[in-house]
Amino acid sequence: MRLTGGKKAIRSEGWVMAMPGTSRSSESPRGVRLTPTEVKVLSLIAQGHSSQEAADRMVVSKRTVDFHLANIYQKLQVNNRVQALRAATRLGLIPFEPFFGHTQGES
């Protein structure tokens, strides 16, 4: 799978990892790994859900979602949801959805 900026994404053993390409950039030279659960949490947050709403959809506690978010922030070296979403999208860890909140077929 090829991403923009010369990066490649690798799916291996339940992990999603963005690998830096050979081009120079200001991003971290190491790959970032998110677990499938972290990707799910980040995807729900990207869709506009609160931590509690994401917890309800995943049938876990809000504290568990917040724990996953803290791990995501640390891995992506960010401080908040907006930064995490931008970094994860840039690295190809979650898909870019230009129309948040809309599903196919909605106007």
BAKEVO-540720 format. One record per atom (N, C-alpha, C): residue in one letter; x, y, z. Coordinates in steps of 0.001 Angstrom, whole numbers, plus 500000, padded with zeros to 6 digits. Layout:
N
ATOM r     xx     yy     zz
ATOM A      X      Y      Z
...
END
This chain:
107
ATOM r     xx     yy     zz
ATOM M 500851 498836 500000
ATOM M 500000 500000 500000
ATOM M 500902 501233 500000
ATOM R 500707 502163 499115
ATOM R 501528 503363 498990
ATOM R 500740 504566 499476
ATOM L 501387 505415 500253
ATOM L 500788 506632 500769
ATOM L 501458 507827 500126
ATOM T 500927 509019 500376
ATOM T 501538 510225 499829
ATOM T 502856 510503 500535
ATOM G 503712 511267 499911
ATOM G 504978 511649 500497
ATOM G 505985 510520 500550
ATOM G 505817 509504 499710
ATOM G 506785 508418 499660
ATOM G 506669 507427 500804
ATOM K 505558 507434 501550
ATOM K 505406 506531 502679
ATOM K 504668 505275 502247
ATOM K 504911 504212 502973
ATOM K 504200 502966 502755
ATOM K 503502 502584 504043
ATOM A 502319 501986 503933
ATOM A 501610 501479 505108
ATOM A 501684 499969 505063
ATOM I 501915 499387 506206
ATOM I 502037 497945 506303
ATOM I 501036 497459 507338
ATOM R 500266 496420 507001
ATOM R 499377 495781 507963
ATOM R 500005 494440 508294
ATOM S 500306 494247 509579
ATOM S 500978 493029 509981
ATOM S 500501 492606 511356
ATOM E 500064 491372 511492
ATOM E 499677 490792 512767
ATOM E 498751 491703 513573
ATOM G 497748 492286 512944
ATOM G 496780 493111 513651
ATOM G 497239 494522 513929
ATOM W 498385 494911 513425
ATOM W 498903 496264 513631
ATOM W 498820 497024 512325
ATOM V 498653 498322 512421
ATOM V 498738 499206 511262
ATOM V 499955 500070 511493
ATOM M 500862 500081 510527
ATOM M 502117 500794 510710
ATOM M 502404 501654 509500
ATOM A 502765 502901 509734
ATOM A 503183 503792 508651
ATOM A 504698 503805 508634
ATOM M 505261 503511 507495
ATOM M 506709 503472 507354
ATOM M 507176 504677 506570
ATOM P 508186 505376 507076
ATOM P 508698 506514 506320
ATOM P 509369 506047 505035
ATOM G 509246 506857 503993
ATOM G 509896 506552 502720
ATOM G 511320 507072 502714
ATOM T 511894 507100 501558
ATOM T 513268 507566 501457
ATOM T 513354 509079 501379
ATOM S 512222 509752 501117
ATOM S 512246 511206 501020
ATOM S 512413 511818 502405
ATOM R 513099 512954 502458
ATOM R 513299 513634 503729
ATOM R 512056 514430 504073
ATOM S 511681 514391 505352
ATOM S 510548 515177 505818
ATOM S 510780 515539 507271
ATOM S 509898 516367 507824
ATOM S 510031 516780 509211
ATOM S 509395 515779 510169
ATOM E 508832 514699 509625
ATOM E 508187 513704 510459
ATOM E 509232 512791 511097
ATOM S 508806 512110 512147
ATOM S 509673 511188 512872
ATOM S 510203 510110 511937
ATOM P 511483 509780 512050
ATOM P 512044 508755 511176
ATOM P 511568 507345 511518
ATOM R 510958 507145 512681
ATOM R 510506 505802 513051
ATOM R 509066 505566 512609
ATOM G 508705 504318 512424
ATOM G 507334 503960 512067
ATOM G 506425 504105 513271
ATOM V 505158 504364 513034
ATOM V 504157 504493 514097
ATOM V 503245 503291 514000
ATOM R 503018 502637 515129
ATOM R 502147 501463 515148
ATOM R 500932 501730 516018
ATOM L 499754 501497 515456
ATOM L 498510 501579 516222
ATOM L 497850 500208 516206
ATOM T 497293 499802 517340
ATOM T 496567 498542 517399
ATOM T 495226 498708 516676
ATOM P 494587 497610 516306
ATOM P 493258 497719 515686
ATOM P 492260 498463 516574
ATOM T 492337 498287 517885
ATOM T 491435 498991 518791
ATOM T 491713 500484 518779
ATOM E 492984 500875 518753
ATOM E 493334 502290 518681
ATOM E 492841 502909 517379
ATOM V 492939 502168 516285
ATOM V 492426 502650 514994
ATOM V 490918 502829 515078
ATOM K 490218 501884 515707
ATOM K 488761 501977 515856
ATOM K 488384 503209 516677
ATOM V 489076 503416 517801
ATOM V 488809 504590 518644
ATOM V 489027 505867 517841
ATOM L 490152 505956 517165
ATOM L 490470 507160 516402
ATOM L 489470 507379 515273
ATOM S 489024 506311 514643
ATOM S 488027 506425 513572
ATOM S 486694 506950 514108
ATOM L 486280 506467 515274
ATOM L 485031 506950 515874
ATOM L 485149 508415 516270
ATOM I 486284 508807 516806
ATOM I 486516 510207 517164
ATOM I 486515 511061 515893
ATOM A 487113 510549 514827
ATOM A 487142 511271 513547
ATOM A 485737 511490 512998
ATOM Q 484824 510576 513310
ATOM Q 483442 510705 512859
ATOM Q 482645 511673 513725
ATOM G 483292 512252 514739
ATOM G 482635 513252 515565
ATOM G 482064 512739 516868
ATOM H 482334 511501 517213
ATOM H 481817 510937 518460
ATOM H 482653 511406 519647
ATOM S 481989 511604 520778
ATOM S 482690 511906 522022
ATOM S 483311 510610 522548
ATOM S 484127 510739 523582
ATOM S 484710 509539 524201
ATOM S 483602 508619 524713
ATOM Q 482573 509198 525326
ATOM Q 481476 508387 525848
ATOM Q 480712 507693 524721
ATOM E 480457 508404 523633
ATOM E 479754 507793 522495
ATOM E 480591 506689 521873
ATOM A 481899 506900 521763
ATOM A 482781 505855 521227
ATOM A 482765 504642 522157
ATOM A 482790 504903 523465
ATOM A 482748 503812 524447
ATOM A 481457 503012 524314
ATOM D 480342 503712 524154
ATOM D 479056 503033 524001
ATOM D 479039 502159 522751
ATOM R 479575 502660 521664
ATOM R 479600 501887 520408
ATOM R 480521 500676 520498
ATOM M 481600 500806 521273
ATOM M 482572 499717 521398
ATOM M 482251 498791 522575
ATOM V 481240 499157 523362
ATOM V 480824 498409 524547
ATOM V 481999 498282 525537
ATOM V 482611 499418 525821
ATOM V 483668 499521 526824
ATOM V 483385 500771 527644
ATOM S 484181 501013 528662
ATOM S 483984 502215 529473
ATOM S 484628 503429 528804
ATOM K 484177 504615 529215
ATOM K 484782 505858 528718
ATOM K 486247 505903 529122
ATOM R 486552 505400 530305
ATOM R 487939 505373 530777
ATOM R 488824 504551 529834
ATOM T 488304 503457 529313
ATOM T 489064 502622 528374
ATOM T 489341 503398 527089
ATOM V 488344 504095 526581
ATOM V 488530 504909 525370
ATOM V 489578 505988 525632
ATOM D 489475 506657 526783
ATOM D 490447 507703 527114
ATOM D 491853 507128 527267
ATOM F 491956 505909 527784
ATOM F 493253 505225 527886
ATOM F 493838 505002 526492
ATOM H 493004 504523 525558
ATOM H 493462 504313 524182
ATOM H 493871 505635 523543
ATOM L 493098 506689 523781
ATOM L 493447 508004 523235
ATOM L 494796 508478 523772
ATOM A 495050 508277 525060
ATOM A 496335 508672 525642
ATOM A 497485 507918 524974
ATOM N 497285 506627 524710
ATOM N 498314 505844 524007
ATOM N 498526 506367 522591
ATOM I 497439 506707 521917
ATOM I 497512 507249 520556
ATOM I 498288 508557 520560
ATOM Y 497967 509452 521507
ATOM Y 498658 510741 521588
ATOM Y 500162 510534 521774
ATOM Q 500519 509593 522635
ATOM Q 501930 509325 522889
ATOM Q 502618 508779 521631
ATOM K 501988 507830 520971
ATOM K 502580 507226 519776
ATOM K 502741 508235 518644
ATOM L 501757 509115 518498
ATOM L 501801 510107 517422
ATOM L 502521 511397 517841
ATOM Q 502898 511467 519113
ATOM Q 503590 512629 519669
ATOM Q 502762 513907 519482
ATOM V 501497 513826 519914
ATOM V 500569 514955 519826
ATOM V 499931 515186 521191
ATOM N 499147 516272 521309
ATOM N 498558 516641 522591
ATOM N 497039 516636 522637
ATOM N 496381 516494 521480
ATOM N 494918 516540 521493
ATOM N 494339 515783 520302
ATOM R 492988 515704 520275
ATOM R 492284 514941 519237
ATOM R 492524 515477 517836
ATOM V 492486 516777 517700
ATOM V 492660 517378 516371
ATOM V 494045 517040 515824
ATOM Q 495061 517207 516654
ATOM Q 496421 516878 516219
ATOM Q 496547 515389 515903
ATOM A 495912 514543 516719
ATOM A 495965 513096 516491
ATOM A 495311 512727 515166
ATOM L 494153 513314 514878
ATOM L 493457 513021 513623
ATOM L 494277 513472 512421
ATOM R 494853 514658 512509
ATOM R 495670 515161 511397
ATOM R 496898 514278 511183
ATOM A 497582 513918 512272
ATOM A 498781 513090 512156
ATOM A 498445 511704 511617
ATOM A 497381 511099 512129
ATOM A 497004 509755 511694
ATOM A 496579 509745 510226
ATOM T 495888 510781 509797
ATOM T 495482 510880 508389
ATOM T 496713 511062 507504
ATOM R 497611 511946 507921
ATOM R 498833 512207 507147
ATOM R 499678 510941 507010
ATOM L 499716 510121 508069
ATOM L 500505 508890 508058
ATOM L 499775 507719 507402
ATOM G 498501 507936 507049
ATOM G 497735 506874 506398
ATOM G 497215 505822 507359
ATOM L 497160 506149 508648
ATOM L 496684 505193 509641
ATOM L 495164 505121 509692
ATOM I 494514 506212 509299
ATOM I 493057 506222 509139
ATOM I 492769 506886 507796
ATOM P 491672 506506 507155
ATOM P 491365 507099 505854
ATOM P 490932 508550 505975
ATOM F 491220 509323 504964
ATOM F 490761 510707 504910
ATOM F 489323 510698 504458
ATOM E 488429 511255 505265
ATOM E 487001 511339 504950
ATOM E 486626 512810 504846
ATOM P 486474 513357 503654
ATOM P 486189 514782 503534
ATOM P 484799 515182 504011
ATOM F 483873 514243 504138
ATOM F 482504 514566 504543
ATOM F 482166 513826 505817
ATOM F 482710 514284 506939
ATOM F 482433 513651 508219
ATOM F 480949 513697 508521
ATOM G 480447 512615 509107
ATOM G 479055 512573 509520
ATOM G 478105 512146 508415
ATOM H 478568 512023 507179
ATOM H 477714 511614 506072
ATOM H 478079 510196 505663
ATOM T 477084 509406 505405
ATOM T 477326 508073 504871
ATOM T 476962 508097 503398
ATOM Q 477382 507083 502681
ATOM Q 477054 507024 501263
ATOM Q 475560 507050 501084
ATOM G 475102 507824 500147
ATOM G 473685 507914 499850
ATOM G 472992 509076 500530
ATOM E 473656 509669 501569
ATOM E 473060 510830 502228
ATOM E 473379 512085 501438
ATOM S 472518 513065 501523
ATOM S 472754 514345 500844
ATOM S 473203 515388 501828
END
